[in-house]
Amino acid sequence: MWPNRSQKMKELDQELQGFSNNKHRLAGIADQAHRNTLVLQMIASLRRLDFTQAVRLRDISPDRADPRSDLFEPERAAALLARNGQVDEAIWLIFLATHFGQHGRHKWRMLKDVYSGLGSFIWTWARVSSNPQQFRLWLQQNLRDIGGAFGNHRKYETLNPASNNGTATVLESFVRCFAPSPSRWFSDLVRHVGNDPHVLFDAAYNRVEIARFGRLAKFDFLALLGRLDLAPISPGSAYLSGATGPLRGARLLVDGDVHSTTRAADLDAILQQLDENLNVGMQVMEDSLCNWQKSPKKFIHFRG
């Protein structure tokens, strides 16, 4: 599997064993099958980062940014928008993609229907931020015609504009947080806290207030902004406090037990030390541990 990564797989395996033997015991990888599976999950996570980098560098068809097209895809669309100087719209689209998520069967159908105004006009950042109530009214009038479904990570969300937790409320909270300009919001943050990507990520993580965006949605949203170079941020920890899958994965790795009682802060510190050896970054650490704990003995390629 992934022969071009075979050397990296060997290096990760050696570094995991070395860290466990010399710095801090990692009970969860004492078993070779568990260790091999974790290494494969790390490689899968690295490949996802490679995809984002490739998106930023390649030519992108304008159809990728057109929600009425079958070729529409939000990562590529955001990269193209940013390339054309529309950074606010790119950040807005990544937020929308995070809110709706990609459904296993329906893919981006719900995002496409909403963002395209059901094919009539695009709900751009400028349009929504200038009059959020207009979006709420449109949603109320067109709710039954919107297809698709929320992605797995967002399966408890609702489109219903009558709900205090619905999509209209989520979008309104994003406008309150980032108006008049999402890109300026991040520029102001740099002026306040400096230009260290880890410090900036942490400041953004703690200051962003978006309805229905808990730990996972905030981490995913901000991490993708950083990967696409839409904001100069990168996570310096796995943000395990409030996490579910990543925290279970960290406990499995360190203690050999997903139900251990080791504090999230202590596990986060161990992961940061471990990454000094692995040098994969905390996005990979968080993502791979979350997927690994679902099937620690046998590799499964999770895509969402």
Residue pairs with C-beta under 8 A, 6 or more apart in sequence:
1 40
1 299
2 9
2 43
2 47
5 43
5 46
5 47
8 43
8 46
9 39
9 40
9 43
12 39
12 42
12 43
12 278
12 280
13 35
13 36
13 39
15 277
15 278
16 26
16 29
16 35
16 38
16 39
16 274
16 278
17 29
17 35
18 277
19 26
19 273
19 274
19 277
19 278
20 26
20 29
20 30
23 273
23 277
24 254
24 270
24 273
24 274
25 254
26 253
26 254
26 274
27 253
27 254
27 255
27 256
27 257
28 34
28 38
28 252
28 253
28 254
28 255
28 256
28 296
29 35
29 38
29 253
30 256
31 297
33 297
33 298
34 296
34 297
36 299
37 292
37 295
37 296
37 297
37 298
37 299
38 253
38 288
38 289
38 292
38 296
40 299
41 287
41 288
41 289
41 291
41 292
41 299
42 278
42 280
42 284
42 285
42 288
44 288
44 291
44 301
44 302
45 280
45 283
45 284
45 287
45 288
45 291
46 280
46 284
48 287
49 227
49 281
49 283
49 284
52 75
52 224
52 227
52 228
53 227
55 75
55 76
55 79
55 228
56 79
56 228
56 229
60 76
60 79
60 80
60 83
61 71
62 80
63 69
63 71
63 72
64 71
64 72
64 73
64 76
64 77
64 80
65 72
65 76
65 77
65 80
65 81
66 72
67 111
67 112
67 115
67 116
67 122
68 112
68 116
68 119
72 108
72 112
73 108
74 93
74 94
74 96
74 97
74 108
74 111
75 94
75 97
75 224
75 228
77 90
77 93
78 90
78 91
78 93
78 94
78 97
78 228
78 230
79 90
79 228
81 87
81 89
81 90
81 93
82 90
82 228
82 229
82 230
87 182
87 183
87 230
88 125
88 126
88 181
88 182
88 183
89 124
89 125
89 126
90 228
90 230
91 125
91 178
91 182
91 183
91 225
91 230
91 231
92 124
92 125
92 128
92 174
92 182
93 115
94 221
94 224
94 225
94 228
94 230
95 174
95 182
95 210
95 221
96 111
96 114
96 115
97 108
97 111
98 213
98 217
98 220
98 221
98 224
99 154
99 157
99 167
99 170
99 171
99 212
99 213
99 217
100 108
100 110
100 111
100 114
100 148
100 150
100 151
100 154
100 157
101 150
101 151
101 152
101 153
101 154
101 304
102 108
102 151
102 304
103 109
103 110
103 148
103 149
103 150
103 151
103 152
104 151
104 152
104 304
105 149
106 147
106 148
106 149
107 148
108 148
109 147
109 148
109 149
110 146
110 147
110 148
110 149
110 150
110 159
111 148
112 148
113 145
113 146
113 147
113 148
114 123
114 139
114 146
114 159
114 167
115 122
115 123
116 122
116 123
117 123
117 138
118 142
118 145
118 146
121 127
123 135
123 138
125 182
127 134
127 135
128 134
128 135
128 171
128 175
129 175
129 179
129 180
132 168
132 171
132 172
132 175
135 168
135 171
136 161
136 168
136 172
139 159
139 161
139 166
139 167
139 168
140 161
140 162
143 159
143 160
143 161
146 159
149 155
150 157
151 304
152 304
153 216
153 217
153 220
153 304
154 217
157 165
157 166
157 167
157 170
157 212
158 165
158 166
158 167
159 166
159 167
160 166
161 167
161 168
163 169
165 211
165 212
169 211
169 212
170 210
170 211
170 212
170 213
172 211
173 209
173 210
173 211
174 210
176 209
177 185
177 208
177 209
177 210
178 185
183 230
183 231
186 200
186 204
186 231
186 232
186 233
189 200
189 203
189 204
189 207
190 200
190 232
192 203
193 199
193 200
193 203
194 200
195 232
197 226
197 232
197 233
197 234
197 236
198 234
198 235
198 236
198 237
199 236
200 231
200 232
200 233
201 222
201 223
201 226
201 233
201 234
201 235
201 236
202 236
202 237
204 222
204 231
204 233
205 218
205 219
205 222
205 235
205 239
208 218
208 221
208 222
210 217
210 218
210 221
213 221
214 242
215 239
215 241
215 242
215 243
216 243
216 244
219 235
219 239
219 286
222 231
222 233
222 235
223 234
223 235
223 283
225 231
225 233
226 232
226 233
226 234
226 235
227 283
234 281
234 282
234 283
235 281
235 282
235 283
235 286
236 272
236 282
237 268
237 271
237 272
237 282
238 246
238 250
238 267
238 268
238 271
238 282
238 285
238 286
238 289
239 246
239 268
239 286
240 246
240 247
240 250
240 264
240 265
240 267
240 268
240 271
241 264
241 265
241 268
242 264
243 264
243 286
243 290
245 289
245 290
245 291
245 293
245 294
246 286
246 289
246 290
247 264
247 267
248 258
248 290
248 293
249 258
249 288
249 289
249 290
249 291
249 292
249 293
250 264
250 267
250 268
250 270
250 271
250 289
251 257
251 258
251 259
251 260
251 262
251 267
252 258
252 289
252 292
252 293
252 296
253 289
253 292
254 260
254 262
254 267
254 270
255 262
258 293
271 282
271 285
271 289
272 282
274 285
275 281
275 282
275 285
278 285
280 288
291 300
291 302
294 300
294 302
